[in-house]
């Protein structure tokens, strides 16, 4: 029983011995879903932090709300960027 490195070496040899390489194609992912989901998560977390503002300030973590607002702002900018990027890619096809 060989280790995984040995089996990996063997699989590389079998592909190269056949002489044909399969071309890898990039994934068709535009990022809009991931950025939107992240922005929603930051929004919910910030809302919860605003509701618990007094406890956060008492614990010395009053700046967390500003961090949440920054996350939302960056998410909105990211959504704008990814949507414009997708539109530019579609236009150039």
Secondary structure as UniProt FT lines:
FT   HELIX           4..18
FT   HELIX           32..51
FT   HELIX           53..58
FT   TURN            59..60
FT   TURN            62..63
FT   HELIX           64..91
//
